[in-house]
């Protein structure tokens, strides 16, 4: 299932964890765990809070959760693919 998640992420675009869970036929909680696993393996990395400072000029600002407050059950966390 990790390979399928990675394939979905490689397709590009912006997806919510809940949408990924639906596409994979699993729960958002499991998708969060899989994203953390992919982070440990070096395939994805979380976007740091430094991104939220640039949101005003970003064309993806309306679709991105980087600026969302923490403590929201992970809904505000954003990952990007690495070069790996």
Secondary structure, DSSP 4 states (H G I P E B T S, - for coil): -HHHHHHHHHT-S---HHHHHHHHTS-HHHHHHHHHHHHHTTSEEEPPGGGGGGGGG-TTTTT--TTSPSSSTTTT--EEE---
